[in-house]
Amino acid sequence: MYYTVKTLLGQGKNISQIAKQLGIERKTVRKIRDKVKDSEVCPAPY
C-alpha cells in the first residue's frame, strides 16, 4: 500500500483521488504520505 500511494503521489494525484482509487480514507493516505516523506518506509528488497 505504501508504494502504491508513493507512486500515485509521484504521478501528481492528490490525496482525495488516491483515497477514492484505493478505497481508503484520506487520513490514511496522509499518514502514508508523511511516513514516505520522512523516509520511515524503506524500499522493498529485491
N, C-alpha and C positions, 0 to 999 in steps of 0.2 A: 504494500500500500504506500509506503514512504517513497519508493522510487517512482511509482505512478504519479503521485502528487508532484514530486520534484520535476518529472518530465513535463507534465501539463503546465506547471508554472513557467517552465523554460520555454514553452510554446506560446506564452503570452495569455493563457487563460486566467480569468480571475477566480477568486475564491468561490463565488456563487456558482459559476459554471462547473468548476471541478466537483463541488459538493453534489450538484444535481447529476452530473455524469456518473459519479461513483456511488451515489445513493447513500452518502454520509452527511453529517451536519457540517455547516460552515465552521463551527467552533473546532471541530476535529481537524478540518483542513488547516485552520490557522495554527493549531498546536503542531501539526506535522511540519508546516512551513517553517515555524520558528525553530524546531529541532534540526531540520535540514540546514537552515541558515547558520545555526550555531555549531554546525559540524558534529552534532551528537549522533548522527546516523552515519555509519561507515559504509563505504562501497561494498557491495556483495562480493565475496571471494569467488573467483572463477578458476 
